[in-house]
């Protein structure tokens, strides 16, 4: 009987380890994609993640599977940060500013995936919808909290804000003199009510 209890106790631990290893692999793949592009050798990703090639192919049989998983993981990480920042931030506006910084970082680094995501591969078609479905509600929550606190005027549309920030980030990957972070910082500061 105790052997069954031990194996039951080990299964959740193994699942947690597998999830952590998969997340580390996705983080490593994202970092390699940023520096070397999405066509980087899989062995470079394996080396950075500290895993064997077989581990990558077991989780992601094709490069497209890996690219989709990296993109979704980055979107999920950005989305999950919103409520945490709101709970721990000095003010809702400060939490919004921090979250927008993460969003900008995501946009600037994901440009390495942009060409592939705009390809004819049907697997990538749903990613933009996933992006919007995950991030707009988080942004709306942060905006509502800042408006409820009287820090910004109510009625700022989350989609419009994210679209505007996204537009400011266009070109950051092709012009080393352009860093959108400063302009985005000014935009978010401009939302703040003047007292």
C-alpha positions in Angstrom: 0.0 0.0 0.0 2.8 2.4 0.8 4.3 1.8 -2.6 1.1 3.1 -4.2 1.3 6.2 -2.0 4.9 6.9 -3.0 4.1 6.6 -6.7 1.1 8.8 -6.4 3.3 11.4 -4.6 6.0 11.2 -7.2 3.7 11.6 -10.2 2.7 15.3 -9.4 6.4 16.0 -8.7 7.4 14.5 -12.1 4.7 16.5 -13.8 5.9 19.7 -12.1 9.5 18.9 -13.2 8.4 18.2 -16.7 6.5 21.5 -16.9 9.4 23.4 -15.5 11.8 21.7 -18.0 9.4 22.6 -20.8 9.2 26.2 -19.7 13.0 26.4 -19.5 13.2 25.0 -23.0 10.7 27.5 -24.3 12.6 30.4 -22.6 15.8 29.1 -24.1 14.2 28.8 -27.6 12.9 32.4 -27.3 16.3 33.7 -26.4 18.0 31.9 -29.3 15.3 33.1 -31.7 15.9 36.7 -30.6 19.6 36.5 -31.1 19.8 34.0 -34.1 16.4 34.0 -35.7 13.8 31.2 -35.9 16.0 29.2 -38.2 18.7 28.8 -35.6 19.9 25.2 -35.2 17.9 23.2 -32.7 21.2 22.1 -31.1 21.8 25.7 -30.1 18.4 25.7 -28.3 19.2 22.3 -26.7 22.5 23.6 -25.5 21.0 26.8 -24.1 18.3 24.8 -22.3 20.7 22.2 -21.1 18.7 19.3 -22.7 19.3 16.8 -25.4 17.9 17.1 -28.9 15.6 14.2 -28.2 13.9 16.2 -25.5 13.1 19.0 -27.8 11.8 16.7 -30.6 9.7 14.8 -28.0 7.9 18.0 -27.0 8.0 19.7 -30.4 8.2 17.3 -33.4 8.6 20.2 -35.9 10.1 23.7 -35.9 6.6 25.1 -36.4 5.4 23.3 -33.2 8.3 25.0 -31.3 7.6 28.4 -32.7 3.9 28.2 -31.8 4.8 27.0 -28.3 7.3 29.8 -27.8 4.9 32.5 -29.0 2.1 31.1 -26.8 4.4 30.8 -23.8 5.5 34.4 -24.2 1.9 35.6 -24.5 0.9 33.6 -21.4 3.9 34.9 -19.4 2.9 38.5 -20.3 -0.8 37.9 -19.5 -0.1 36.2 -16.1 2.2 39.1 -15.0 -0.7 41.6 -15.1 -2.6 40.5 -12.0 0.6 40.0 -10.1 1.8 43.5 -10.8 -1.6 44.9 -9.9 -1.5 43.1 -6.6 2.1 44.1 -5.8 2.4 47.5 -7.5 2.6 50.8 -5.6 -0.4 52.1 -7.6 -2.6 50.7 -10.4 -1.0 53.2 -12.8 2.5 52.0 -11.8 1.3 48.4 -12.3 0.0 49.4 -15.8 3.3 51.0 -16.6 5.3 47.9 -15.5 3.0 45.6 -17.5 3.2 47.8 -20.6 7.1 47.6 -20.3 6.7 43.8 -20.4 4.4 44.0 -23.3 6.9 46.2 -25.2 9.7 43.8 -24.4 7.5 41.0 -25.8 6.8 43.0 -29.0 10.4 44.0 -29.6 11.7 40.5 -29.1 8.9 38.7 -30.9 9.7 40.5 -34.2 12.1 37.7 -34.8 9.0 35.5 -35.1 7.1 38.0 -37.2 8.1 36.7 -40.6 7.3 33.2 -39.8 4.0 34.1 -38.1 3.0 35.9 -41.3 3.7 32.9 -43.5 1.2 30.7 -45.2 1.3 28.0 -42.5 -2.2 27.5 -41.2 -0.9 26.7 -37.7 0.0 30.3 -37.2 -3.4 31.7 -38.2 -4.9 31.4 -34.7 -2.0 33.0 -32.8 -3.0 36.6 -33.4 -6.5 35.8 -32.0 -4.8 34.0 -29.0 -2.6 37.1 -28.5 -5.7 39.4 -28.4 -7.8 37.1 -26.3 -5.1 36.7 -23.6 -3.7 40.3 -23.5 -6.7 42.6 -24.0 -8.5 41.5 -20.8 -5.3 41.9 -18.8 -4.8 45.4 -20.1 -8.4 46.3 -19.5 -8.2 45.1 -15.9 -5.1 47.3 -15.3 -6.8 50.3 -17.0 -10.0 49.8 -15.0 -8.0 49.7 -11.8 -6.1 52.9 -12.6 -9.4 54.6 -13.6 -11.1 53.4 -10.4 -8.2 54.8 -8.4 -8.7 58.1 -10.1 -5.2 58.0 -11.7 -6.4 58.0 -15.3 -9.6 59.1 -17.0 -12.0 56.2 -17.5 -12.8 54.9 -21.0 -9.3 54.2 -22.3 -9.8 51.3 -24.6 -7.4 48.4 -24.0 -7.3 47.3 -27.7 -6.5 50.8 -28.8 -3.8 51.2 -26.3 -2.2 47.9 -27.2 -2.5 48.7 -30.9 -0.9 52.1 -30.3 2.0 50.7 -28.3 2.4 48.0 -31.0 2.6 50.7 -33.7 5.3 52.5 -31.7 7.3 49.3 -31.6 7.3 48.9 -35.4 10.8 49.3 -36.8 12.6 48.7 -33.5 14.2 45.5 -35.0 15.5 47.2 -38.1 16.7 50.5 -36.8 19.4 50.4 -34.1 18.9 54.1 -33.4 15.2 53.6 -32.6 14.1 52.4 -29.1 10.3 52.6 -28.7 10.5 52.3 -24.9 10.9 56.0 -24.4 7.9 56.9 -26.5 5.8 54.2 -24.9 6.9 55.6 -21.5 5.7 59.0 -22.5 2.4 57.6 -23.8 1.7 55.8 -20.5 2.7 58.9 -18.5 0.4 60.9 -20.6 -2.6 58.8 -19.5 -2.1 59.9 -15.9 -4.5 62.5 -14.7 -2.9 65.9 -13.8 -3.9 66.8 -10.2 
